[in-house]
Amino acid sequence: MLLAFKLLFLCWLWPQALLHGNIFHNKKKQPEVPIHNYKQQGSRPYMKMKKLDSTKSTVIKSEQLLRIEEHDFAMRPGFGTAAIPVGIDVQVESIDSISEVNMDFTMTLYLRHYWKDERLAFPSTSNKSRTFDGRLVKKIWVPDVFFVHSKRSFIHDTTMENIMLRVYPDGNILYSVRITVTALCSMDFSRFPLDTQNCSLELESYAYNENDLMLYWKNGNDSLRTEEILLSQFFIEEFNPSNGLALYSSTGWYNRLYINFILRRHIFFFMLQTYFPTMLMVMLSWVSFWIDRRAVPARVSLGITTVLTMSTIITGVSSSMPQVSYVKAVDIYLWASFLFVFLSVIEYAAVNYLTTLEEMKKLKTRGKIPVNFNTTQAMAFDGCFHDDEIDLTPYPEVSITTDGTERRNSSINLPAEGHRLSRKRSLKQNVSYIMTNSHIIDSYSRLLFPFAYLVFNVIYWSLYT
């Protein structure tokens, strides 16, 4: 009876044991690695198992593969030996802006460094490289290249830092970074806006001189590549790399790389904004030569308007340019044009004054006004004293003699018989003739001003283009 009871109890426990056994075996076990415990139990160390964190296994594998913890990456590769060669490769993405006022330019580029660090060599059966982001860069040695004469620079960080590190099994390294830099460009504006500017972006190691680090262009002239770059005010005539040495008195010689580019300015914008309006203002000032010399308000207002407009153009151009101590090409053109406009106003002032003297002289001759009459008071009302009864024609009066021949009334004494007639007048006679015939000044100005301005333009454009 007791035996039968035991058999029934075992039959009831058997299914329960099978159920719990399957659940236990289906549970996933964490991998365990043996570690040494240096506490001695007797004469032998005992082994203890420790579970690994599965979320950190990849990082640990990479760092272990490159043996980062085994080396001091604060020191350059091959410390104490020859200088480590670091190749540079640049791809210019864009030239964002060029400022004449600040004398600088802003450029976005891909800067790539190539060097070999045997401390990062790793075994590989497939000979494939490994690529990492900026997190691993902070744990190894990288070249400390900086931009000479830079004002501002930053590494792009959207959506992550634009940094790439590629490590090859033999220890060769490619380190690429995307940077925007604003650097100084010493510009010469003596031919502005018909100028050509030479700018350069300079790269150099900050801490390592030529005895520790040698910078060089990775592929010679092919190390500098550019995409199609279009600028609003400039043509890019040339892009070329070069190298040299820079001396610092306290630290020695440093390798320096140059990214040189030549910019030629578009002239069409300045032709529309500066040169054409200036030409039109000068030509507009010539209109006063065809206006009656007695129309004082018309000629004065026209002259003042052109002078003020030229002043506005000169001020607008100067405000958009740096305050340099030399004369620019555009300054020469603007101030010469301003001189032509100003002279047209002075020309009318001379015509007006001589016309007044001419009228006063004729009135005194006819006895209509006293000899001591004040001419200044007569001009105070409208700027020019005149009498409508006075004929200011330049031709002398012609009278008919009794024998039917014409005789001109002239104060010039005719030469006696036997004397040769001379058509040349002395300078004093020419000045006296012009003063007594003021309208001739307008007649001459209609030809002299356009001719002189044309000659000036021919000389100006032949020198600066």
SVG drawing of the C-alpha trace seen along z (x, -y; Angstrom):
<svg xmlns="http://www.w3.org/2000/svg" viewBox="-2 -161 67 163">
<polyline fill="none" stroke="black" stroke-width="0.4" points="0.0,0.0 2.8,-2.4 4.5,-1.5 1.4,-2.3 1.1,-5.7 4.7,-6.6 4.1,-5.7 1.0,-8.0 2.9,-10.9 5.8,-10.5 3.3,-10.5 1.9,-13.8 5.3,-15.5 6.7,-14.4 4.7,-16.8 5.5,-19.7 9.3,-19.0 9.2,-18.9 7.4,-22.3 9.8,-24.1 12.8,-22.5 11.8,-23.9 11.3,-27.4 14.7,-27.4 16.5,-26.1 14.7,-28.7 16.1,-31.6 18.9,-33.4 22.1,-33.4 24.4,-36.4 27.9,-35.6 30.4,-35.3 34.2,-35.9 36.6,-34.6 38.5,-37.1 41.3,-36.4 40.7,-37.0 44.1,-37.6 42.8,-36.5 44.5,-33.2 42.5,-30.3 45.2,-28.0 47.9,-28.1 45.8,-28.5 43.9,-31.6 40.2,-30.9 38.2,-31.9 35.0,-34.0 32.7,-34.7 31.6,-38.4 28.7,-39.3 29.4,-41.7 27.2,-44.7 25.9,-44.0 25.3,-47.7 29.0,-48.5 30.4,-45.5 30.9,-47.3 32.8,-50.3 35.0,-48.1 35.8,-46.0 36.8,-49.0 39.0,-50.5 40.5,-47.2 41.1,-46.6 43.0,-49.9 44.7,-49.5 43.8,-53.0 44.3,-52.4 47.8,-51.0 49.4,-54.2 49.9,-57.8 48.2,-59.8 49.2,-63.1 52.5,-62.6 52.8,-62.7 53.5,-59.5 57.3,-58.7 58.1,-61.2 61.9,-61.7 62.4,-60.7 62.1,-62.6 59.2,-64.9 55.9,-63.2 54.6,-64.0 51.0,-65.2 49.3,-65.5 46.6,-68.0 43.8,-67.8 41.2,-70.6 37.9,-70.8 36.3,-74.2 32.6,-74.0 31.7,-77.7 32.9,-81.3 30.0,-82.7 30.9,-86.4 33.6,-89.0 33.5,-92.2 35.4,-95.3 34.6,-97.2 36.0,-94.6 38.6,-93.4 37.8,-89.7 36.2,-86.7 34.2,-83.7 34.8,-80.2 33.3,-76.8 35.6,-73.8 36.4,-70.2 39.8,-69.9 41.3,-66.4 44.5,-65.3 46.5,-62.2 49.2,-60.7 50.4,-57.3 50.2,-56.3 51.4,-52.7 49.9,-52.8 46.5,-52.4 47.4,-49.6 45.2,-46.5 45.0,-43.0 42.5,-42.5 42.0,-39.6 40.0,-41.6 42.3,-44.7 39.3,-46.9 39.4,-50.3 37.2,-51.3 35.3,-54.6 34.5,-56.5 32.8,-59.8 34.0,-62.7 33.7,-60.8 36.9,-58.7 38.8,-61.8 39.0,-63.1 40.9,-60.0 43.7,-59.9 46.4,-62.3 45.4,-64.5 47.3,-67.3 46.7,-70.8 46.2,-72.7 44.8,-76.2 44.0,-79.0 46.5,-82.0 44.8,-85.4 41.4,-83.9 38.8,-86.1 36.1,-83.4 35.8,-79.7 33.6,-76.9 33.0,-73.2 29.5,-72.4 27.5,-70.4 24.1,-69.7 22.8,-67.1 26.1,-65.7 29.6,-67.2 30.8,-67.0 33.9,-65.0 35.1,-61.7 38.0,-59.5 39.0,-56.5 41.7,-54.1 43.4,-51.6 44.9,-48.3 48.5,-49.5 48.0,-52.6 47.3,-55.1 44.6,-57.6 42.2,-60.0 40.8,-62.8 38.2,-65.0 36.3,-68.0 33.9,-70.5 34.7,-74.1 33.5,-77.6 36.2,-80.2 36.4,-84.0 39.9,-85.2 41.7,-88.4 42.4,-89.5 44.6,-92.6 42.9,-94.3 44.3,-97.1 41.5,-99.5 43.7,-101.9 42.0,-100.5 38.5,-100.0 36.1,-99.1 38.3,-98.0 40.5,-96.0 41.7,-92.4 42.2,-91.1 44.6,-88.3 43.5,-86.5 44.8,-83.5 43.8,-81.1 46.8,-79.9 47.2,-76.7 49.8,-75.9 50.5,-73.7 50.1,-75.7 52.3,-73.7 54.7,-71.6 57.4,-73.3 59.2,-71.8 61.3,-69.5 58.2,-67.7 55.5,-68.0 55.9,-68.5 52.8,-69.8 52.6,-69.2 50.0,-69.0 48.9,-65.4 48.6,-65.4 50.5,-68.5 48.4,-70.9 45.6,-68.4 45.2,-68.6 43.0,-71.7 39.6,-71.0 36.7,-73.3 33.1,-73.0 31.5,-75.5 31.5,-78.7 29.5,-81.8 29.9,-85.1 27.7,-88.2 30.5,-90.8 33.6,-88.7 34.9,-86.3 37.2,-83.6 40.1,-83.6 42.4,-81.1 42.6,-78.7 46.1,-77.2 47.9,-75.8 51.4,-76.7 53.6,-76.2 56.3,-78.0 57.9,-78.5 56.9,-80.9 59.4,-82.1 58.5,-82.9 61.3,-84.3 60.5,-82.4 59.6,-79.0 61.3,-78.6 60.2,-77.7 56.8,-76.3 55.5,-74.7 52.7,-76.8 50.3,-75.9 48.5,-78.5 45.2,-78.4 45.5,-81.2 42.7,-82.6 42.4,-85.6 39.2,-87.6 38.3,-90.0 35.4,-92.3 32.3,-92.6 32.2,-96.1 28.6,-96.1 27.0,-96.7 29.1,-99.8 28.5,-101.0 24.7,-101.0 25.0,-102.4 27.8,-104.9 29.3,-105.6 26.1,-106.0 24.4,-108.3 27.5,-110.4 27.8,-110.7 24.1,-111.8 24.6,-114.4 27.6,-115.9 25.6,-116.0 22.6,-117.5 24.8,-120.4 25.6,-121.2 21.9,-122.0 22.4,-125.3 24.6,-126.4 21.6,-126.4 19.4,-128.3 19.1,-132.1 21.7,-133.8 19.0,-136.1 17.0,-133.1 18.7,-133.3 16.4,-131.0 16.4,-128.2 20.2,-128.1 21.0,-128.5 18.5,-125.8 19.8,-123.4 23.4,-124.0 22.7,-123.5 20.6,-120.4 23.4,-118.7 26.0,-119.7 23.9,-118.2 23.2,-115.0 26.9,-114.5 27.5,-115.1 24.9,-112.4 26.6,-109.9 30.0,-110.5 28.7,-110.1 27.0,-106.8 30.1,-105.3 32.3,-106.4 30.0,-105.0 30.3,-101.4 34.1,-101.5 36.8,-101.2 38.4,-104.5 41.7,-104.1 44.3,-106.8 44.9,-106.7 42.8,-107.7 40.7,-105.1 39.9,-104.9 36.3,-105.6 37.2,-108.7 39.2,-110.1 36.2,-109.7 33.6,-111.1 35.6,-114.1 36.6,-114.9 32.9,-114.7 32.0,-116.8 34.6,-119.4 32.9,-119.5 29.5,-120.1 30.9,-122.8 32.7,-124.5 29.3,-124.7 27.9,-126.7 31.0,-128.9 30.7,-129.4 27.2,-130.8 28.3,-133.0 31.0,-134.5 28.4,-134.9 26.0,-136.6 28.6,-139.0 30.0,-140.0 26.4,-140.4 25.7,-142.9 28.9,-144.8 28.0,-144.9 24.6,-146.3 25.9,-148.8 28.5,-150.0 26.0,-150.5 23.6,-152.3 26.4,-154.7 27.3,-155.3 23.7,-156.3 23.5,-158.4 20.5,-156.6 22.2,-156.1 24.8,-158.2 28.5,-157.2 28.7,-156.4 25.7,-154.0 26.2,-150.9 26.2,-147.8 25.9,-145.5 22.6,-147.1 21.2,-146.6 22.0,-142.8 20.6,-142.3 17.0,-141.8 17.3,-139.0 21.0,-138.4 21.4,-140.3 20.8,-143.9 19.3,-144.3 17.3,-146.8 14.8,-145.4 15.6,-148.3 19.2,-147.3 20.2,-145.1 22.9,-142.7 23.5,-141.3 27.2,-140.9 27.2,-142.3 28.2,-146.0 25.7,-148.4 25.7,-148.8 24.8,-152.2 24.3,-153.1 26.5,-155.9 25.3,-158.5 27.0,-156.6 25.1,-153.4 28.0,-151.5 27.8,-149.9 29.8,-151.2 30.1,-149.5 30.3,-151.6 33.4,-150.3 35.7,-151.8 38.7,-150.0 40.9,-152.2 41.5,-150.9 45.1,-150.5 46.6,-153.2 47.3,-152.5 50.3,-150.3 50.0,-148.4 49.3,-144.6 46.2,-143.4 46.7,-140.9 44.0,-138.6 45.7,-137.7 44.6,-139.5 46.7,-139.8 45.6,-138.0 44.4,-141.3 42.3,-142.0 40.8,-138.5 39.9,-138.9 38.5,-142.3 36.4,-141.0 35.0,-138.1 34.1,-140.5 32.2,-142.7 30.5,-139.8 29.6,-137.5 27.4,-135.2 30.5,-133.8 31.4,-132.0 28.2,-129.9 29.0,-129.2 32.5,-128.0 31.3,-126.0 28.9,-124.0 32.0,-122.6 34.8,-122.7 33.0,-121.0 31.9,-117.9 35.2,-117.6 37.2,-117.9 34.9,-115.3 35.3,-112.9 39.1,-113.2 39.0,-112.6 36.9,-109.4 39.3,-108.1 42.3,-108.6 40.6,-107.2 39.3,-103.9 42.5,-103.3 44.5,-103.5 42.3,-101.4 40.9,-98.7"/>
</svg>
